[in-house]
């Protein structure tokens, strides 16, 4: 039986190579799209900025030139995403601890950064503090940081992330700010203070956090204008530096070192902290809107064309901000002009294969990914096609194509039948699929595909691996250097040594996947008992 299955797989693969047109993907076209989208004239494509609008107009014009159909609002190319922007005013924040009649001042930018509020411009909060570990309630794993704790009227102090002992998928889910916010709200907390890992373990240093504190925060809004996934009962919040955390835990029942040691062992821990904290934050609130760009390539099967495969990538980046070495434009060439370029080139090629596609294909350039997957979350909540008719999302986000790799990573491959499709597609391009080299980074939940996953739709993100093809080049070092020095920095620009030929190869892999999913008779299925599939069944909107 295994031999027969292998022959069938090979036959399907050869049919796809002959039929899906992937060989027509052009590296120079991908180069051209990136050259425009990452140009300084677009000012970093910040969400709800003129630069993003120009980028959206460019993408829609490309879709139109390919002969695709607009699939946004009211027959247009665009789906408008209403947003609430909140900018924390760093100079307007203050915090002090009150213990046994004495005061300890916390210094903004050195000890803490204020969290933006979506409900009040000026927040003054005073109350006792309770440390509740990671703030995780996972009954199916017999883990509960809230056991025996009363948070009513108190300010919760929590560790970022989730216990390392939890399985990777569950760890990713329970690390979510939205999941934690819902738990804290249900338990009566009035504010939240977050502490990161010890200074020596922080992948994003405190100095970099301060550097990026100019970025405004955003939430999509519902029909009533209220921000989604925001919690009015949690009136204010702070992020503590290692020095700030040391001050908050001074004199506590357990030292900060003990707290970190217990966290490393995933031990449930909670206790009241001495004294109270008084802090003020100021936020500048503004109503904004941005747009997803949505195009349709209609399938040819009379029945299956009413089902949709989504090929997506996010269009936004960080815009204009704090200057680094004299450059203040955060161009986002790899993150994610490259993904948009690959999607556009796949759309151009697939247009000439429309008569061979059974299902329809939606091409979506999402806004506000950098603000928390807002554009994709809004689309899945308010889809321009029936949500039940979306069979899968194939998402492209920030392939670090700074050399030629021999392998790829398929985030999400272990969760659904898309894994088998991804393996076959990579094999067609003589590329291997490698396991996630950093499962603790839980990248599967950190890009737009997760909006689909949260709503029960199988999804996948193909990314570059870490094994370089050329001798003498350490692929892991190439990836790590980018993340350390260029990721979310002005240096992610067109001047990098981008390997456009490899981007074309990766675009062909994604095209193979879309083509195969569009033509497979059966819909893609979650693996039996998959954690995310089970959570999606319990989501309020399902």
C-alpha positions in Angstrom: 0.0 0.0 0.0 2.8 2.4 0.8 4.3 1.8 -2.6 1.0 2.5 -4.4 0.6 5.7 -2.3 4.1 6.9 -3.3 3.3 6.3 -7.0 0.1 8.2 -6.7 1.9 11.1 -4.9 4.5 11.1 -7.7 1.8 11.1 -10.4 0.0 14.0 -8.7 3.2 15.9 -8.4 4.1 15.5 -12.0 0.6 16.6 -13.0 0.9 19.7 -10.9 4.3 20.6 -12.4 2.9 20.3 -15.9 -0.3 22.1 -15.2 0.0 24.9 -12.6 2.4 27.2 -14.4 4.8 27.6 -11.5 7.8 27.6 -13.9 6.5 31.0 -15.2 7.2 32.7 -11.8 9.8 35.4 -12.6 12.4 36.6 -10.1 12.7 40.0 -11.9 9.0 40.6 -11.4 9.3 39.9 -7.6 12.3 42.2 -7.6 10.3 44.9 -9.2 7.4 44.7 -6.8 9.8 44.9 -3.8 11.6 47.8 -5.3 8.4 49.8 -5.4 6.8 48.7 -2.1 10.0 49.2 -0.1 10.9 52.5 -1.7 11.3 55.5 0.7 8.4 57.2 -1.1 6.0 54.8 0.6 7.4 55.8 4.0 7.3 52.4 5.5 3.7 51.5 4.7 2.5 52.3 8.2 -1.1 51.2 8.9 -3.6 54.0 8.1 -0.9 56.2 6.5 -0.6 57.7 3.1 2.2 55.3 2.3 0.0 52.3 3.0 -2.7 53.8 0.8 -0.2 54.1 -2.0 0.9 50.5 -1.5 -2.8 49.3 -1.5 -3.4 51.3 -4.8 -0.4 49.6 -6.3 -1.5 46.1 -5.3 -5.1 46.7 -6.6 -3.8 48.0 -9.9 -1.7 44.9 -10.3 -4.7 42.7 -9.6 -6.7 44.7 -12.1 -4.0 44.3 -14.8 -4.0 40.5 -14.3 -7.8 40.5 -15.0 -8.8 39.4 -11.5 -12.1 40.4 -10.0 -12.4 42.9 -7.1 -13.7 41.1 -4.0 -13.7 43.8 -1.3 -16.6 45.9 0.0 -19.4 46.8 -2.4 -17.7 45.4 -5.5 -14.4 47.3 -4.8 -10.8 46.1 -4.4 -10.8 47.2 -0.7 -12.3 46.0 2.5 -12.2 49.0 5.0 -11.0 48.0 8.4 -12.1 50.6 11.1 -9.4 51.1 13.7 -8.9 52.8 17.0 -5.4 54.1 17.4 -3.9 54.8 20.9 -0.5 56.4 21.4 1.0 56.2 24.8 2.6 59.5 25.8 5.8 58.5 27.5 6.4 61.8 29.1 2.9 61.8 30.6 3.5 58.6 32.6 4.5 58.2 36.2 4.5 55.4 38.8 5.4 55.0 42.4 5.2 52.2 45.0 3.7 52.9 48.5 4.9 50.6 51.3 4.7 51.1 55.0 4.4 54.9 54.6 7.4 55.2 52.3 7.4 56.0 48.5 9.6 54.5 45.8 9.5 56.2 42.5 9.7 54.2 39.3 11.4 56.0 36.4 9.8 56.0 33.0 11.9 54.4 30.2 14.3 53.1 32.9 12.0 51.1 35.1 8.8 50.9 33.1 6.9 51.8 29.9 3.2 52.7 29.9 0.7 50.6 28.0 -1.7 52.6 25.7 -5.3 52.6 26.8 -8.2 52.1 24.3 -10.8 53.4 26.7 -9.5 56.5 28.5 -7.1 59.3 27.5 -6.0 59.8 31.1 -5.7 56.9 33.5 -5.0 57.1 37.2 -4.9 53.8 39.0 -4.1 52.9 42.6 -4.3 49.5 44.2 -2.7 46.5 45.8 -0.8 44.1 43.6 -0.9 40.3 43.3 1.6 38.3 41.3 -0.1 35.5 39.4 2.7 33.8 37.5 2.1 33.7 33.8 -1.6 34.5 34.2 -2.5 31.1 32.6 -5.6 29.0 33.3 -5.3 25.7 31.4 -7.6 23.2 33.1 -7.1 20.5 30.4 -3.4 20.6 31.4 -4.1 20.8 35.1 -2.3 24.1 35.3 -3.9 27.2 37.0 -1.9 30.3 38.1 -5.2 31.7 39.6 -5.9 28.8 42.0 -6.9 30.3 45.4 -6.4 33.9 44.2 -8.8 36.8 44.6 -8.0 39.5 42.1 -11.1 41.6 42.7 -10.0 45.3 42.8 -6.4 44.4 42.5 -3.6 45.0 39.9 -2.3 41.7 38.5 1.4 41.3 37.9 2.2 38.6 35.4 5.1 37.1 33.5 5.1 37.5 29.7 4.7 34.2 27.8 3.5 30.9 29.1 5.1 27.9 31.0 7.8 26.1 29.1 6.4 22.7 30.2 3.2 23.2 28.3 3.2 21.6 24.8 4.2 24.1 22.1 0.7 24.7 20.7 -0.9 25.2 24.1 2.0 27.4 25.1 1.4 29.6 22.1 -2.3 29.8 22.8 -2.1 30.7 26.5 0.7 33.2 25.9 -1.8 35.4 24.0 -2.4 38.8 25.4 -6.1 38.5 24.5 -6.5 35.1 26.3 -4.8 36.5 29.4 -6.8 39.7 29.3 -10.0 37.7 29.3 -8.9 35.6 32.3 -7.8 38.7 34.3 -11.1 40.5 33.5 -13.2 37.5 34.6 -11.3 37.5 37.9 -11.9 41.1 38.7 -8.5 42.6 38.1 -8.4 46.4 37.4 -5.0 46.6 35.8 -2.1 44.6 34.7 1.7 44.9 35.0 3.8 42.7 32.8 7.4 41.6 33.4 9.6 40.0 30.9 12.3 37.4 31.4 15.6 38.1 33.2 17.8 40.7 31.4 20.2 38.1 30.2 17.4 36.1 28.5 15.6 38.9 26.7 15.7 38.4 23.0 14.3 41.9 22.6 16.4 44.1 24.9 14.9 46.8 27.1 16.8 49.4 25.1 15.1 48.3 21.9 11.7 48.3 23.5 12.3 51.9 24.5 13.5 52.7 21.0 10.3 51.3 19.6 8.0 53.0 22.1 7.0 55.6 19.6 4.8 53.0 17.8 1.1 53.7 18.3 -1.1 50.7 19.3 -4.3 49.8 17.5 -7.4 47.7 17.7 -10.0 47.0 15.1 -13.5 48.2 16.1 -16.9 46.6 15.9 -20.1 47.9 14.4 -20.7 49.8 17.7 -17.4 51.5 17.4 -15.9 49.8 20.5 -12.4 48.3 20.2 -12.3 44.5 19.7 -10.1 42.4 22.0 -9.7 45.2 24.5 -10.8 45.0 28.1 -12.3 48.1 29.7 -12.1 46.7 33.2 -8.4 46.5 32.9 -8.1 50.3 33.0 -4.3 50.6 32.8 -1.1 48.7 32.3 2.7 48.9 32.6 5.6 47.0 31.1 8.4 46.6 33.6 12.1 46.5 32.8 14.4 44.2 34.9 15.2 47.1 37.2 11.5 48.0 37.6 10.6 44.4 38.3 13.3 44.3 41.0 11.8 47.3 42.7 8.2 45.8 42.6 9.4 42.5 44.1 11.6 44.1 46.7 10.5 42.8 50.2 8.1 40.2 48.6 7.5 36.7 50.0 9.7 35.4 47.2 12.6 37.1 45.5 12.6 37.8 41.8 15.3 35.2 41.3 13.0 32.6 42.9 10.2 33.7 40.7 12.3 33.2 37.6 13.6 29.9 38.9 10.0 28.6 39.5 9.0 29.9 36.1 11.8 28.0 34.4 10.4 24.9 36.1 6.8 25.8 35.1 5.7 25.8 38.7 2.4 27.5 39.5 3.1 30.5 41.7 1.0 33.4 43.0 1.2 35.7 46.0 0.3 39.2 47.1 3.1 41.7 46.7 3.8 44.2 49.5 2.2 47.7 49.4 0.4 49.3 46.5 1.2 51.0 43.3 0.0 54.3 42.0 0.5 55.0 38.3 -0.8 57.4 35.7 -0.8 57.0 31.9 -1.8 59.3 29.1 -2.9 58.1 25.7 -3.8 60.0 22.5 -6.8 58.3 20.9 -7.8 58.7 17.3 -10.2 57.0 14.9 -8.5 55.6 11.8 -9.2 53.3 9.0 -7.1 51.2 6.7 -7.8 48.6 4.0 -7.4 45.0 3.1 -7.0 44.5 -0.7 -9.0 41.5 -1.9 -9.1 40.0 -5.4 -10.9 36.9 -6.7 -9.9 34.4 -9.3 -13.0 32.3 -10.0 -12.7 28.6 -10.3 -14.1 26.6 -13.1 -16.0 23.7 -11.4 -19.7 24.4 -11.2 -19.9 23.3 -7.6 -16.4 23.8 -6.1 -16.0 27.3 -7.4 -18.2 28.5 -4.5 -15.3 27.4 -2.2 -12.2 29.5 -1.7 -8.5 29.0 -1.1 -6.9 32.1 0.3 -3.3 33.2 -0.6 -2.4 36.1 1.7 0.4 38.3 2.8 0.4 41.5 4.9 1.0 44.8 3.2 1.8 47.0 6.2 5.0 47.7 8.0 6.0 50.2 10.8 6.1 53.5 8.9 8.3 56.4 9.9 9.7 56.5 13.4 12.8 56.8 15.6 15.9 57.3 13.5 18.6 54.6 13.6 21.9 55.6 12.2 20.2 58.6 10.5 17.4 56.5 8.8 13.9 56.9 10.1 12.0 55.0 7.4 11.1 51.4 8.3 10.8 50.1 4.8 10.0 46.5 5.5 11.5 45.0 2.3 11.5 41.4 3.6 8.8 42.1 6.2 6.7 42.0 4.1 7.1 43.6 0.7 8.6 40.2 -0.3 5.5 38.3 0.7 3.3 40.7 -1.3 5.6 40.5 -4.3 5.4 36.7 -4.2 1.6 36.7 -3.9 1.3 39.1 -6.8 3.5 37.0 -9.0 1.5 33.9 -8.1 -1.7 35.7 -8.9 -0.3 36.7 -12.4 0.6 33.1 -13.2 -2.5 31.5 -11.8 -4.7 33.9 -13.9 -3.6 32.0 -17.0 -4.6 28.7 -15.3 -8.1 29.8 -14.2 -9.7 27.1 -16.5 -7.7 24.5 -14.6 -8.7 25.6 -11.1 -11.7 23.9 -9.6 -12.1 26.1 -6.5 -11.8 29.8 -6.5 -8.7 31.6 -5.1 -8.8 34.8 -3.0 -5.7 36.9 -3.0 -5.6 39.2 0.1 -3.1 41.9 1.1 -3.8 42.4 4.8 -3.4 45.6 6.7 -2.4 46.0 10.4 -0.6 42.7 10.8 2.1 44.6 12.7 -0.6 45.9 15.1 -1.7 42.5 16.1 -3.1 40.7 13.1 -6.0 43.2 12.9 -6.7 43.2 9.2 -6.8 39.4 9.0 -8.9 39.1 12.2 -11.4 41.7 10.8 -11.6 39.8 7.4 -12.3 36.5 9.1 -14.9 38.1 11.3 -16.5 40.0 8.4 -15.5 38.0 5.3 -16.5 39.2 1.9 -17.3 35.6 1.0 -19.1 33.1 3.2 -16.6 32.1 5.9 -17.8 28.5 5.8 -16.7 28.4 2.2 -13.1 29.2 2.9 -11.2 25.9 2.8 -7.6 27.0 3.7 -5.3 30.0 4.0 -1.7 29.9 2.7 0.1 32.9 4.2 3.4 34.4 3.2 5.3 36.5 5.8 8.9 37.7 5.9 11.0 35.0 4.2 14.5 35.9 5.2 15.9 35.2 1.7 19.4 36.6 2.1 20.9 33.4 0.7 19.8 30.3 -1.1 18.5 27.7 1.4 18.1 23.9 0.8 15.2 23.6 3.2 11.9 25.2 4.3 9.8 25.3 7.4 6.1 24.8 7.1 4.5 26.4 10.1 1.2 24.6 10.7 2.1 21.5 8.8 1.6 19.3 11.9 -2.0 20.5 12.4 -3.9 19.6 9.2 -3.8 17.8 5.9 -2.0 20.9 4.5 1.2 19.4 5.8 1.1 16.6 3.2 0.4 19.2 0.5 3.3 21.3 1.7 5.7 18.4 1.7 4.8 17.5 -1.9 5.1 21.1 -3.0 8.6 21.5 -1.5 9.7 18.2 -3.0 8.7 19.4 -6.5 11.2 22.3 -6.1 13.9 20.0 -4.7 13.6 21.5 -1.2 13.4 19.6 2.1 10.9 20.4 4.9 12.7 20.9 8.2 11.2 21.0 11.6 10.7 24.3 13.3 14.2 25.2 14.6 12.8 27.5 17.3 9.4 26.0 18.5 9.5 28.2 21.6 9.1 31.2 19.4 5.6 29.9 18.3 5.7 31.6 14.9 2.6 29.7 13.8 0.5 32.0 15.9 2.3 35.2 15.1 1.2 36.0 11.6 -2.1 36.4 9.7 -2.7 32.6 9.2 -3.6 32.5 12.9 -6.7 34.6 12.4 -8.0 31.7 10.2 -6.9 29.1 12.6 -8.7 30.8 15.5 -11.8 30.4 13.4 -11.4 26.8 12.5 -9.9 27.2 9.0 -6.7 25.1 8.3 -3.8 27.4 7.5 -0.1 27.2 6.7 2.9 29.5 6.4 5.9 28.5 4.4 9.2 30.1 5.5 12.9 29.8 4.7 14.9 27.2 6.6 18.4 27.6 8.1 20.6 25.4 5.9 22.4 27.4 3.3 23.1 25.9 -0.1 26.5 27.6 -0.5 29.5 26.1 1.3 31.0 28.5 3.8 27.7 30.2 4.6 26.0 29.5 7.9 22.3 29.8 7.3 21.5 30.0 11.0 23.8 33.0 11.4 22.2 34.7 8.3 18.8 34.4 9.8 19.9 35.4 13.3 21.8 38.4 12.1 18.7 39.7 10.3 16.5 39.3 13.3 19.0 40.9 15.5 20.0 43.9 13.4 17.4 44.5 10.7 14.0 43.0 11.8 11.6 45.9 12.5 14.4 48.3 11.9 15.2 50.8 9.1 17.9 48.4 7.8 15.2 46.0 6.4 15.4 47.8 3.1 16.2 47.2 -0.6 19.9 47.5 -0.1 20.1 44.1 1.5 21.6 41.2 -0.6 18.1 39.7 -1.2 18.2 36.5 -3.1 15.4 37.1 -5.7 15.9 33.7 -7.4 15.2 31.9 -4.1 12.1 34.1 -3.5 10.9 32.9 -6.9 11.5 29.4 -5.9 9.6 29.8 -2.7 6.8 31.5 -4.7 6.6 28.4 -6.8 6.2 26.3 -3.7 3.3 28.4 -2.5 1.7 28.3 -6.0 1.9 24.5 -6.0 0.1 24.4 -2.6 -2.6 26.8 -3.7 -3.1 24.9 -7.0 -3.3 21.5 -5.3 -5.7 22.7 -2.6 -7.9 24.3 -5.2 -8.1 21.1 -7.2 -8.3 18.4 -4.5 -11.8 16.9 -4.4 -11.9 16.8 -0.6 -11.5 19.8 1.6 -8.5 20.1 3.8 -9.1 18.6 7.3 -7.7 19.2 10.7 -5.8 16.3 12.2 -7.8 14.3 14.7 -7.9 15.9 18.1 -5.9 19.0 17.0 -5.6 21.5 19.9 -6.4 24.6 17.7 -9.3 22.9 16.0 -10.8 22.1 19.4 -10.3 25.6 20.7 -11.9 27.0 17.5 -15.1 25.1 18.2 -15.3 26.8 21.6 -14.7 30.3 20.2 -17.6 32.7 20.8 -18.1 33.5 17.1 -18.4 29.8 16.1 
